[in-house]
Amino acid sequence: MRIDKYAAIDIGSNAVRLLVTNIITTKKKVKFKRVSLVRVPIRLGADVFVHGNVSNINIQRLSDAMQGFVALMKAHQVSRYMAVSTSAIREANNGKNIVSNIYNQTGIRINIIDGATEAELIAATDLEELLELKRTYLYVDVGGGSTEFSVFTNGQKTVSKSFKLGTVRLLNRMVDKSEWSRAEKWVKKYTKGTDKVYLIGSGGNINKLFKMSGKVPGAPLSKVYLDAQYKFLKSMSYEDRINELDLNPDRADVIIPAAKIYRRAMQWSGADKVYVPKIGLADGIIKYLYQNPNAGIRL
Protein backbone atom coordinates (compact mmCIF):
# COMPACT_ATOMS: atom_id res chain seq x y z
CA MET A 1 0.00 0.00 0.00
CA ARG A 2 1.16 3.52 -0.82
CA ILE A 3 -0.15 6.76 0.70
CA ASP A 4 0.45 10.17 -0.90
CA LYS A 5 -0.84 13.45 0.47
CA TYR A 6 -1.79 16.21 -1.98
CA ALA A 7 -3.34 19.64 -1.50
CA ALA A 8 -5.52 21.89 -3.66
CA ILE A 9 -5.98 25.63 -3.21
CA ASP A 10 -9.07 27.11 -4.83
CA ILE A 11 -9.14 30.93 -4.88
CA GLY A 12 -12.74 31.64 -5.82
CA SER A 13 -14.92 34.72 -6.04
CA ASN A 14 -16.75 34.11 -2.75
CA ALA A 15 -14.13 32.24 -0.70
CA VAL A 16 -10.70 30.61 -0.77
CA ARG A 17 -10.25 26.95 0.16
CA LEU A 18 -7.49 24.54 1.04
CA LEU A 19 -8.24 20.84 0.58
CA VAL A 20 -5.79 18.20 1.84
CA THR A 21 -6.39 14.65 0.62
CA ASN A 22 -4.80 11.24 1.13
CA ILE A 23 -4.41 9.14 -2.02
CA ILE A 24 -4.32 5.53 -0.84
CA THR A 25 -3.08 3.14 -3.53
CA THR A 26 -3.35 -0.63 -3.19
CA LYS A 27 -3.14 -3.47 -5.70
CA LYS A 28 -6.93 -3.48 -6.02
CA LYS A 29 -7.91 0.20 -6.10
CA VAL A 30 -7.08 3.86 -5.48
CA LYS A 31 -8.97 5.72 -2.76
CA PHE A 32 -9.19 9.50 -2.33
CA LYS A 33 -9.84 10.39 1.30
CA ARG A 34 -10.25 13.98 2.47
CA VAL A 35 -8.08 14.89 5.46
CA SER A 36 -8.88 18.58 5.91
CA LEU A 37 -10.93 21.32 4.23
CA VAL A 38 -10.37 24.92 5.31
CA ARG A 39 -12.56 27.69 3.91
CA VAL A 40 -11.90 31.42 4.35
CA PRO A 41 -14.76 33.75 3.26
CA ILE A 42 -12.85 36.42 1.33
CA ARG A 43 -15.31 37.81 -1.21
CA LEU A 44 -12.91 38.89 -3.95
CA GLY A 45 -15.70 39.03 -6.51
CA ALA A 46 -17.48 41.82 -4.63
CA ASP A 47 -14.46 44.02 -5.39
CA VAL A 48 -13.73 42.90 -8.92
CA PHE A 49 -17.18 42.65 -10.50
CA VAL A 50 -18.11 46.14 -9.28
CA HIS A 51 -14.83 48.09 -9.22
CA GLY A 52 -12.53 46.06 -11.48
CA ASN A 53 -9.81 45.54 -8.85
CA VAL A 54 -9.28 43.58 -5.66
CA SER A 55 -9.17 46.04 -2.73
CA ASN A 56 -6.04 46.47 -0.62
CA ILE A 57 -7.86 45.02 2.40
CA ASN A 58 -8.77 41.83 0.56
CA ILE A 59 -5.31 41.56 -0.99
CA GLN A 60 -3.87 41.51 2.54
CA ARG A 61 -6.51 39.01 3.72
CA LEU A 62 -5.67 36.76 0.76
CA SER A 63 -1.96 36.98 1.54
CA ASP A 64 -2.63 36.12 5.19
CA ALA A 65 -4.74 33.13 4.13
CA MET A 66 -2.01 31.86 1.80
CA GLN A 67 0.60 32.13 4.56
CA GLY A 68 -1.71 30.10 6.79
CA PHE A 69 -2.22 27.52 4.03
CA VAL A 70 1.56 27.11 3.66
CA ALA A 71 1.86 26.38 7.37
CA LEU A 72 -1.02 23.89 7.25
CA MET A 73 0.38 22.07 4.23
CA LYS A 74 3.75 21.73 5.97
CA ALA A 75 2.07 20.50 9.15
CA HIS A 76 0.12 17.91 7.12
CA GLN A 77 3.34 16.92 5.31
CA VAL A 78 1.80 17.52 1.89
CA SER A 79 4.08 16.33 -0.90
CA ARG A 80 2.52 18.22 -3.82
CA TYR A 81 -0.03 20.99 -4.25
CA MET A 82 -1.66 23.06 -6.93
CA ALA A 83 -3.21 26.52 -6.47
CA VAL A 84 -5.68 28.01 -8.94
CA SER A 85 -7.64 31.24 -9.11
CA THR A 86 -10.88 31.59 -11.03
CA SER A 87 -13.23 34.41 -12.10
CA ALA A 88 -12.33 37.16 -9.64
CA ILE A 89 -8.53 37.13 -10.03
CA ARG A 90 -8.91 36.27 -13.72
CA GLU A 91 -10.92 39.44 -14.36
CA ALA A 92 -9.22 41.78 -11.89
CA ASN A 93 -7.11 44.53 -13.41
CA ASN A 94 -4.56 43.92 -10.66
CA GLY A 95 -4.87 40.11 -10.78
CA LYS A 96 -1.42 39.38 -12.20
CA ASN A 97 0.23 41.73 -9.71
CA ILE A 98 -1.58 39.98 -6.85
CA VAL A 99 -0.39 36.57 -8.02
CA SER A 100 3.18 37.85 -8.29
CA ASN A 101 3.10 39.46 -4.84
CA ILE A 102 1.60 36.34 -3.25
CA TYR A 103 4.45 34.28 -4.68
CA ASN A 104 7.06 36.73 -3.36
CA GLN A 105 5.48 36.78 0.10
CA THR A 106 4.52 33.13 0.55
CA GLY A 107 6.19 31.06 -2.18
CA ILE A 108 2.79 29.84 -3.43
CA ARG A 109 2.51 29.73 -7.23
CA ILE A 110 -1.04 30.53 -8.30
CA ASN A 111 -2.32 29.52 -11.73
CA ILE A 112 -4.92 31.87 -13.19
CA ILE A 113 -7.17 29.49 -15.12
CA ASP A 114 -9.79 30.32 -17.73
CA GLY A 115 -13.40 29.15 -17.65
CA ALA A 116 -12.78 26.20 -19.95
CA THR A 117 -9.95 24.86 -17.77
CA GLU A 118 -12.07 25.36 -14.67
CA ALA A 119 -14.88 23.33 -16.24
CA GLU A 120 -12.42 20.60 -17.25
CA LEU A 121 -10.98 20.33 -13.74
CA ILE A 122 -14.42 20.21 -12.14
CA ALA A 123 -15.53 17.53 -14.59
CA ALA A 124 -12.48 15.46 -13.65
CA THR A 125 -13.87 14.82 -10.17
CA ASP A 126 -14.40 11.23 -9.13
CA LEU A 127 -17.98 10.46 -10.22
CA GLU A 128 -17.69 6.79 -11.15
CA GLU A 129 -19.70 5.58 -8.17
CA LEU A 130 -22.57 7.94 -8.95
CA LEU A 131 -22.89 7.76 -12.73
CA GLU A 132 -25.13 5.08 -14.22
CA LEU A 133 -24.21 4.19 -17.80
CA LYS A 134 -27.71 4.45 -19.25
CA ARG A 135 -28.38 7.89 -17.77
CA THR A 136 -27.60 11.41 -18.97
CA TYR A 137 -26.37 13.85 -16.34
CA LEU A 138 -25.95 17.61 -16.30
CA TYR A 139 -23.21 18.52 -13.84
CA VAL A 140 -23.65 22.07 -12.48
CA ASP A 141 -20.99 23.73 -10.32
CA VAL A 142 -22.12 27.14 -9.06
CA GLY A 143 -19.44 29.54 -7.86
CA GLY A 144 -19.30 33.20 -6.95
CA GLY A 145 -18.16 34.37 -10.38
CA SER A 146 -19.21 31.63 -12.79
CA THR A 147 -21.15 28.42 -13.24
CA GLU A 148 -19.61 25.43 -14.99
CA PHE A 149 -21.89 23.02 -16.86
CA SER A 150 -20.81 19.54 -18.03
CA VAL A 151 -22.85 16.82 -19.73
CA PHE A 152 -22.14 13.14 -19.02
CA THR A 153 -23.50 10.38 -21.25
CA ASN A 154 -22.77 6.66 -20.92
CA GLY A 155 -20.48 7.41 -18.00
CA GLN A 156 -18.29 9.83 -19.99
CA LYS A 157 -18.11 13.61 -20.16
CA THR A 158 -19.15 14.73 -23.63
CA VAL A 159 -19.01 18.53 -23.36
CA SER A 160 -18.53 21.33 -20.82
CA LYS A 161 -18.88 25.11 -20.73
CA SER A 162 -18.40 28.00 -18.28
CA PHE A 163 -20.80 30.94 -18.03
CA LYS A 164 -20.61 34.17 -16.03
CA LEU A 165 -23.56 33.21 -13.83
CA GLY A 166 -22.04 33.51 -10.36
CA THR A 167 -23.75 34.19 -7.05
CA VAL A 168 -21.65 37.26 -6.24
CA ARG A 169 -22.28 38.65 -9.73
CA LEU A 170 -26.02 38.16 -9.26
CA LEU A 171 -25.99 39.83 -5.85
CA ASN A 172 -24.31 42.85 -7.40
CA ARG A 173 -26.65 42.85 -10.43
CA MET A 174 -23.74 42.22 -12.77
CA VAL A 175 -25.33 39.47 -14.91
CA ASP A 176 -26.83 40.45 -18.24
CA LYS A 177 -29.98 38.73 -19.50
CA SER A 178 -28.02 37.62 -22.55
CA GLU A 179 -25.79 35.43 -20.35
CA TRP A 180 -28.86 33.64 -19.01
CA SER A 181 -30.00 33.13 -22.60
CA ARG A 182 -26.62 31.74 -23.71
CA ALA A 183 -26.58 29.28 -20.83
CA GLU A 184 -30.15 28.20 -21.52
CA LYS A 185 -29.46 27.60 -25.21
CA TRP A 186 -26.31 25.63 -24.40
CA VAL A 187 -28.02 23.38 -21.85
CA LYS A 188 -31.01 22.73 -24.12
CA LYS A 189 -28.75 21.99 -27.09
CA TYR A 190 -26.66 19.36 -25.29
CA THR A 191 -29.48 17.71 -23.33
CA LYS A 192 -31.92 17.62 -26.23
CA GLY A 193 -33.07 14.20 -27.41
CA THR A 194 -32.53 12.42 -24.09
CA ASP A 195 -35.45 10.70 -22.39
CA LYS A 196 -34.48 11.94 -18.95
CA VAL A 197 -31.73 14.13 -17.49
CA TYR A 198 -30.45 14.01 -13.93
CA LEU A 199 -28.70 16.97 -12.36
CA ILE A 200 -25.50 16.71 -10.31
CA GLY A 201 -24.93 19.79 -8.18
CA SER A 202 -21.66 20.89 -6.59
CA GLY A 203 -20.63 23.94 -4.62
CA GLY A 204 -21.04 25.13 -1.06
CA ASN A 205 -24.58 26.38 -1.53
CA ILE A 206 -26.10 23.18 -2.88
CA ASN A 207 -24.26 21.28 -0.14
CA LYS A 208 -25.95 23.54 2.42
CA LEU A 209 -29.35 23.13 0.79
CA PHE A 210 -28.88 19.37 0.91
CA LYS A 211 -27.90 19.47 4.58
CA MET A 212 -30.98 21.57 5.36
CA SER A 213 -33.19 18.95 3.69
CA GLY A 214 -32.26 16.30 6.26
CA LYS A 215 -31.91 13.64 3.56
CA VAL A 216 -29.50 10.75 3.89
CA PRO A 217 -26.26 10.98 1.85
CA GLY A 218 -26.78 9.77 -1.70
CA ALA A 219 -30.47 10.59 -1.86
CA PRO A 220 -31.43 13.22 -4.48
CA LEU A 221 -33.20 16.49 -3.91
CA SER A 222 -36.41 16.92 -5.90
CA LYS A 223 -37.19 19.97 -8.00
CA VAL A 224 -40.31 20.42 -5.88
CA TYR A 225 -38.16 20.70 -2.75
CA LEU A 226 -35.70 23.10 -4.41
CA ASP A 227 -38.54 25.32 -5.65
CA ALA A 228 -40.15 25.40 -2.20
CA GLN A 229 -36.86 26.08 -0.42
CA TYR A 230 -36.01 28.89 -2.82
CA LYS A 231 -39.34 30.61 -2.13
CA PHE A 232 -38.97 30.03 1.62
CA LEU A 233 -35.48 31.56 1.72
CA LYS A 234 -36.58 34.54 -0.38
CA SER A 235 -39.44 35.21 2.04
CA MET A 236 -36.99 35.67 4.93
CA SER A 237 -34.79 38.65 5.65
CA TYR A 238 -31.01 38.34 5.56
CA GLU A 239 -30.91 38.67 9.36
CA ASP A 240 -33.55 35.94 9.84
CA ARG A 241 -31.64 33.56 7.56
CA ILE A 242 -28.65 34.02 9.87
CA ASN A 243 -30.51 33.94 13.21
CA GLU A 244 -33.29 31.43 12.53
CA LEU A 245 -31.61 29.10 10.02
CA ASP A 246 -28.11 29.43 11.53
CA LEU A 247 -26.54 30.28 8.16
CA ASN A 248 -23.12 31.93 8.09
CA PRO A 249 -23.28 35.61 7.04
CA ASP A 250 -21.33 34.90 3.84
CA ARG A 251 -23.75 32.06 3.00
CA ALA A 252 -27.04 33.72 3.93
CA ASP A 253 -27.08 36.02 0.90
CA VAL A 254 -25.49 33.91 -1.88
CA ILE A 255 -27.62 30.82 -1.20
CA ILE A 256 -30.63 32.43 -2.91
CA PRO A 257 -28.99 33.26 -6.27
CA ALA A 258 -27.33 29.82 -6.16
CA ALA A 259 -30.71 28.12 -5.74
CA LYS A 260 -31.99 30.22 -8.64
CA ILE A 261 -29.22 28.93 -10.93
CA TYR A 262 -29.85 25.29 -10.00
CA ARG A 263 -33.60 25.75 -10.53
CA ARG A 264 -33.02 27.28 -13.95
CA ALA A 265 -30.67 24.43 -14.91
CA MET A 266 -33.35 21.93 -13.94
CA GLN A 267 -35.98 23.79 -15.96
CA TRP A 268 -33.76 24.01 -19.05
CA SER A 269 -32.74 20.34 -18.94
CA GLY A 270 -36.07 18.92 -17.79
CA ALA A 271 -34.42 17.32 -14.75
CA ASP A 272 -36.60 16.70 -11.71
CA LYS A 273 -33.87 15.43 -9.36
CA VAL A 274 -30.46 16.75 -8.32
CA TYR A 275 -27.77 14.60 -6.72
CA VAL A 276 -25.29 16.29 -4.37
CA PRO A 277 -22.05 14.25 -4.04
CA LYS A 278 -20.15 17.00 -2.18
CA ILE A 279 -17.34 17.44 -4.69
CA GLY A 280 -16.00 20.43 -6.58
CA LEU A 281 -13.04 22.19 -8.14
CA ALA A 282 -10.61 21.33 -5.33
CA ASP A 283 -11.42 17.62 -5.70
CA GLY A 284 -10.82 17.90 -9.44
CA ILE A 285 -7.40 19.45 -8.78
CA ILE A 286 -6.47 16.56 -6.49
CA LYS A 287 -7.43 14.02 -9.15
CA TYR A 288 -5.49 15.99 -11.78
CA LEU A 289 -2.38 15.86 -9.57
CA TYR A 290 -2.78 12.11 -9.19
CA GLN A 291 -3.18 11.57 -12.93
CA ASN A 292 -0.25 13.86 -13.81
CA PRO A 293 2.81 13.02 -11.66
CA ASN A 294 4.79 16.02 -12.96
CA ALA A 295 2.01 18.54 -12.29
CA GLY A 296 1.77 20.85 -9.29
CA ILE A 297 4.44 22.11 -6.91
CA ARG A 298 6.45 19.97 -4.52
CA LEU A 299 6.86 21.14 -0.94
JOMO-V675147 format. One record per pair of residues at least 6 apart in sequence whose ideal C-beta (glycine too) atoms are under 8 Angstrom apart, sorted by sequence separation. I is the first residue (numbers start at 1). J is the second residue. D is the distance in whole Angstrom. If there is no record, write none. Layout:
# JOMO-V675147
I_J_D ; I_J_D
This chain:
# JOMO-V675147
10_16_7 ; 24_30_7 ; 25_31_8 ; 47_53_6 ; 48_54_6 ; 89_95_4 ; 92_98_7 ; 102_108_6 ; 103_109_6 ; 131_137_6 ; 141_147_7 ; 151_157_7 ; 152_158_7 ; 169_175_5 ; 191_197_5 ; 215_221_7 ; 241_247_5 ; 242_248_8 ; 265_271_7 ; 266_272_7 ; 289_295_6 ; 9_16_7 ; 10_17_5 ; 23_30_7 ; 24_31_4 ; 47_54_5 ; 88_95_8 ; 103_110_7 ; 140_147_6 ; 141_148_5 ; 150_157_5 ; 151_158_5 ; 242_249_6 ; 245_252_8 ; 288_295_6 ; 289_296_5 ; 9_17_7 ; 23_31_8 ; 24_32_8 ; 47_55_5 ; 54_62_7 ; 73_81_6 ; 102_110_6 ; 113_121_7 ; 140_148_8 ; 151_159_5 ; 213_221_6 ; 233_241_7 ; 236_244_7 ; 247_255_7 ; 266_274_7 ; 8_17_8 ; 9_18_5 ; 10_19_7 ; 22_31_8 ; 23_32_6 ; 24_33_6 ; 89_98_6 ; 139_148_8 ; 140_149_6 ; 150_159_7 ; 151_160_7 ; 166_175_8 ; 236_245_7 ; 8_18_7 ; 9_19_8 ; 22_32_8 ; 44_54_5 ; 85_95_7 ; 89_99_7 ; 139_149_7 ; 150_160_4 ; 165_175_6 ; 242_252_5 ; 7_18_6 ; 8_19_5 ; 21_32_6 ; 22_33_5 ; 47_58_6 ; 99_110_5 ; 138_149_6 ; 139_150_4 ; 149_160_7 ; 150_161_8 ; 164_175_7 ; 210_221_6 ; 241_252_4 ; 7_19_7 ; 21_33_7 ; 22_34_8 ; 127_139_8 ; 138_150_8 ; 139_151_7 ; 148_160_7 ; 149_161_5 ; 209_221_7 ; 213_225_6 ; 262_274_6 ; 7_20_5 ; 8_21_8 ; 21_34_5 ; 22_35_6 ; 99_112_6 ; 138_151_6 ; 139_152_6 ; 148_161_7 ; 149_162_8 ; 6_20_8 ; 7_21_7 ; 20_34_8 ; 21_35_6 ; 44_58_6 ; 85_99_7 ; 137_151_7 ; 138_152_8 ; 148_162_5 ; 149_163_7 ; 165_179_6 ; 238_252_6 ; 241_255_8 ; 5_20_7 ; 6_21_6 ; 19_34_7 ; 20_35_4 ; 43_58_8 ; 136_151_7 ; 137_152_4 ; 147_162_7 ; 148_163_8 ; 164_179_5 ; 165_180_7 ; 238_253_6 ; 5_21_7 ; 20_36_4 ; 42_58_6 ; 96_112_7 ; 123_139_6 ; 136_152_7 ; 137_153_8 ; 146_162_5 ; 147_163_6 ; 163_179_6 ; 213_229_8 ; 5_22_6 ; 6_23_6 ; 19_36_7 ; 20_37_8 ; 95_112_6 ; 122_139_7 ; 136_153_5 ; 146_163_6 ; 209_226_7 ; 212_229_7 ; 4_22_7 ; 5_23_7 ; 18_36_7 ; 19_37_5 ; 44_62_7 ; 139_157_8 ; 146_164_5 ; 147_165_4 ; 165_183_6 ; 3_22_6 ; 4_23_5 ; 18_37_7 ; 42_61_5 ; 122_141_5 ; 145_164_7 ; 146_165_7 ; 147_166_7 ; 163_182_6 ; 3_23_7 ; 17_37_7 ; 18_38_5 ; 42_62_6 ; 134_154_8 ; 146_166_5 ; 163_183_4 ; 201_221_8 ; 209_229_6 ; 3_24_5 ; 4_25_7 ; 17_38_7 ; 40_61_8 ; 89_110_7 ; 131_152_6 ; 133_154_5 ; 139_160_8 ; 145_166_4 ; 2_24_8 ; 3_25_8 ; 17_39_5 ; 90_112_5 ; 133_155_5 ; 144_166_5 ; 198_220_8 ; 233_255_6 ; 234_256_6 ; 1_24_7 ; 2_25_4 ; 16_39_8 ; 17_40_8 ; 42_65_7 ; 89_112_6 ; 90_113_7 ; 132_155_8 ; 142_165_8 ; 143_166_5 ; 144_167_5 ; 145_168_6 ; 163_186_7 ; 233_256_5 ; 1_25_7 ; 2_26_8 ; 15_39_5 ; 16_40_5 ; 90_114_7 ; 131_155_5 ; 142_166_7 ; 143_167_7 ; 144_168_4 ; 145_169_6 ; 1_26_5 ; 15_40_6 ; 40_65_5 ; 83_108_5 ; 85_110_5 ; 123_148_8 ; 127_152_7 ; 142_167_7 ; 144_169_8 ; 161_186_5 ; 15_41_5 ; 16_42_6 ; 83_109_7 ; 84_110_7 ; 85_111_7 ; 122_148_5 ; 230_256_7 ; 233_259_7 ; 14_41_7 ; 15_42_6 ; 83_110_5 ; 84_111_5 ; 85_112_5 ; 86_113_7 ; 123_150_4 ; 128_155_8 ; 15_43_7 ; 40_68_8 ; 83_111_7 ; 84_112_8 ; 85_113_7 ; 87_115_8 ; 118_146_7 ; 122_150_7 ; 14_43_6 ; 82_111_7 ; 84_113_5 ; 119_148_4 ; 230_259_4 ; 5_35_7 ; 13_43_7 ; 38_68_8 ; 118_148_6 ; 119_149_7 ; 229_259_7 ; 230_260_7 ; 13_44_6 ; 14_45_6 ; 38_69_7 ; 115_146_6 ; 119_150_6 ; 159_190_5 ; 12_44_8 ; 13_45_3 ; 86_118_6 ; 158_190_7 ; 11_44_7 ; 12_45_8 ; 115_148_7 ; 212_245_7 ; 226_259_6 ; 230_263_6 ; 38_72_7 ; 54_88_7 ; 84_118_8 ; 123_157_5 ; 149_183_7 ; 13_48_7 ; 54_89_7 ; 59_94_8 ; 13_49_8 ; 36_72_7 ; 62_98_7 ; 66_102_5 ; 70_106_6 ; 147_183_7 ; 226_262_6 ; 227_263_6 ; 70_107_7 ; 84_121_7 ; 123_160_5 ; 149_186_7 ; 226_263_6 ; 54_92_5 ; 63_101_7 ; 67_105_7 ; 70_108_6 ; 122_160_8 ; 149_187_6 ; 167_205_7 ; 48_87_8 ; 49_88_8 ; 52_91_8 ; 53_92_6 ; 59_98_6 ; 63_102_6 ; 66_105_8 ; 67_106_5 ; 69_108_7 ; 151_190_5 ; 208_247_7 ; 36_76_7 ; 48_88_5 ; 52_92_7 ; 53_93_5 ; 54_94_6 ; 62_102_7 ; 66_106_5 ; 120_160_6 ; 151_191_7 ; 223_263_7 ; 226_266_7 ; 35_76_6 ; 47_88_8 ; 48_89_8 ; 52_93_5 ; 53_94_5 ; 54_95_7 ; 119_160_4 ; 153_194_8 ; 45_87_7 ; 49_91_7 ; 59_101_8 ; 63_105_6 ; 66_108_5 ; 119_161_6 ; 45_88_4 ; 48_91_6 ; 63_106_7 ; 119_162_5 ; 208_251_6 ; 223_266_5 ; 44_88_4 ; 48_92_5 ; 54_98_6 ; 116_160_8 ; 118_162_6 ; 44_89_7 ; 47_92_8 ; 116_161_8 ; 16_62_7 ; 115_161_8 ; 116_162_6 ; 205_251_7 ; 209_255_7 ; 115_162_3 ; 204_251_7 ; 208_255_6 ; 44_92_7 ; 114_162_8 ; 115_163_8 ; 152_200_8 ; 223_271_7 ; 224_272_8 ; 226_274_7 ; 16_65_5 ; 138_187_7 ; 205_254_6 ; 209_258_8 ; 223_272_5 ; 205_255_5 ; 209_259_6 ; 222_272_6 ; 223_273_7 ; 11_62_7 ; 18_69_5 ; 222_273_6 ; 223_274_8 ; 20_72_7 ; 206_258_7 ; 221_273_7 ; 20_73_7 ; 138_191_6 ; 205_258_3 ; 220_273_4 ; 221_274_5 ; 18_72_6 ; 91_145_7 ; 205_259_7 ; 220_274_6 ; 221_275_8 ; 18_73_7 ; 90_145_8 ; 136_191_7 ; 203_258_7 ; 220_275_5 ; 221_276_7 ; 20_76_5 ; 87_143_7 ; 88_144_7 ; 206_262_6 ; 220_276_8 ; 9_66_8 ; 86_143_6 ; 87_144_7 ; 88_145_6 ; 218_275_8 ; 20_78_6 ; 87_145_2 ; 136_194_4 ; 86_145_6 ; 87_146_5 ; 138_197_6 ; 140_199_6 ; 142_201_8 ; 9_69_6 ; 86_146_7 ; 136_196_7 ; 137_197_7 ; 138_198_7 ; 139_199_8 ; 140_200_7 ; 141_201_8 ; 142_202_8 ; 143_203_6 ; 135_196_7 ; 136_197_5 ; 137_198_5 ; 138_199_5 ; 139_200_4 ; 140_201_5 ; 141_202_5 ; 142_203_4 ; 201_262_6 ; 7_69_8 ; 136_198_7 ; 137_199_7 ; 138_200_7 ; 140_202_7 ; 141_203_6 ; 135_198_6 ; 137_200_5 ; 139_202_7 ; 142_205_6 ; 199_262_7 ; 142_206_7 ; 7_73_5 ; 199_265_6 ; 210_276_4 ; 199_266_6 ; 209_276_8 ; 206_274_7 ; 210_278_8 ; 7_76_7 ; 207_276_6 ; 130_200_7 ; 199_269_7 ; 206_276_5 ; 5_76_6 ; 7_78_4 ; 207_278_6 ; 5_77_6 ; 6_78_7 ; 9_81_7 ; 11_83_7 ; 197_269_4 ; 199_271_4 ; 5_78_5 ; 6_79_7 ; 7_80_8 ; 8_81_7 ; 9_82_7 ; 11_84_7 ; 13_86_7 ; 127_200_7 ; 197_270_6 ; 198_271_6 ; 201_274_5 ; 5_79_6 ; 6_80_5 ; 7_81_4 ; 8_82_6 ; 9_83_4 ; 10_84_6 ; 11_85_4 ; 12_86_5 ; 13_87_5 ; 196_270_7 ; 197_271_5 ; 199_273_7 ; 200_274_7 ; 201_275_7 ; 202_276_8 ; 4_79_6 ; 6_81_7 ; 7_82_8 ; 8_83_8 ; 9_84_7 ; 11_86_7 ; 12_87_8 ; 13_88_4 ; 196_271_8 ; 198_273_6 ; 199_274_4 ; 200_275_5 ; 201_276_5 ; 202_277_7 ; 4_80_8 ; 8_84_8 ; 10_86_7 ; 12_88_7 ; 198_274_8 ; 199_275_7 ; 200_276_8 ; 202_278_8 ; 11_88_8 ; 87_164_7 ; 125_202_8 ; 191_268_8 ; 198_275_7 ; 200_277_7 ; 202_279_5 ; 203_280_6 ; 11_89_6 ; 187_265_6 ; 191_269_4 ; 202_280_5 ; 87_166_6 ; 191_270_7 ; 88_168_8 ; 122_202_7 ; 184_264_7 ; 188_268_6 ; 183_264_8 ; 187_268_4 ; 188_269_8 ; 171_253_6 ; 187_269_5 ; 171_254_7 ; 180_264_7 ; 184_268_5 ; 183_268_8 ; 168_254_7 ; 171_257_6 ; 167_254_4 ; 170_257_4 ; 167_255_8 ; 167_257_4 ; 170_260_7 ; 167_258_5 ; 170_261_8 ; 32_126_6 ; 167_261_8 ; 49_145_7 ; 165_261_6 ; 48_145_8 ; 9_108_7 ; 11_110_7 ; 45_144_5 ; 44_144_8 ; 45_145_5 ; 9_110_8 ; 43_144_7 ; 144_254_7 ; 147_261_6 ; 142_258_5 ; 149_265_7 ; 49_168_6 ; 142_261_5 ; 49_169_5 ; 142_262_7 ; 45_166_7 ; 140_261_7 ; 46_168_6 ; 50_172_5 ; 140_262_6 ; 45_168_4 ; 49_172_5 ; 45_169_7 ; 50_174_7 ; 43_168_6 ; 46_171_8 ; 49_174_5 ; 140_265_5 ; 46_172_7 ; 45_172_8 ; 138_265_6 ; 14_143_7 ; 15_144_7 ; 13_143_6 ; 14_144_3 ; 12_143_5 ; 13_144_3 ; 138_269_5 ; 12_144_6 ; 13_145_4 ; 12_145_7 ; 13_146_8 ; 138_271_6 ; 140_274_8 ; 143_281_8 ; 141_280_6 ; 141_281_7 ; 130_275_6 ; 130_277_6 ; 127_277_7 ; 14_166_8 ; 127_279_8 ; 13_166_6 ; 14_167_6 ; 126_279_7 ; 14_168_5 ; 125_279_4 ; 13_168_5 ; 125_280_7 ; 13_169_8 ; 126_283_7 ; 122_280_7 ; 125_283_5 ; 122_281_5 ; 125_284_5 ; 121_281_6 ; 124_284_4 ; 123_284_7 ; 126_287_6 ; 122_284_5 ; 125_287_6 ; 118_281_7 ; 121_284_4 ; 124_287_5 ; 121_285_6 ; 124_288_6 ; 39_204_8 ; 121_288_6 ; 124_291_8 ; 109_297_6 ; 15_204_7 ; 108_297_8 ; 14_204_8 ; 86_281_7 ; 84_281_7 ; 84_285_7 ; 82_285_5 ; 82_288_7 ; 41_248_7 ; 43_250_7 ; 82_289_6 ; 81_289_8 ; 41_250_4 ; 80_289_6 ; 82_295_7 ; 82_296_4 ; 83_297_8 ; 80_295_8 ; 81_296_6 ; 82_297_7 ; 80_296_4 ; 81_297_6 ; 80_297_7 ; 80_298_5 ; 81_299_7 ; 79_298_7 ; 80_299_7 ; 79_299_7 ; 78_299_6 ; 74_299_7 ; 73_299_6 ; 15_250_7 ; 14_250_7 ; 14_254_6 ; 37_282_8 ; 32_283_7 ; 32_286_6 ; 32_287_7 ; 32_290_8 ; 30_290_7 ; 21_283_8 ; 19_282_4 ; 23_286_8 ; 19_283_7 ; 17_282_6 ; 21_286_5 ; 19_285_8 ; 19_286_7 ; 23_290_5 ; 12_281_8 ; 10_280_8 ; 10_281_5 ; 10_282_5 ; 8_281_8 ; 9_282_8 ; 8_282_4 ; 8_283_8 ; 10_285_7 ; 8_285_4 ; 8_286_5 ; 7_286_8 ; 6_286_5 ; 8_289_8 ; 6_289_5 ; 6_290_7 ; 4_290_8 ; 6_296_7
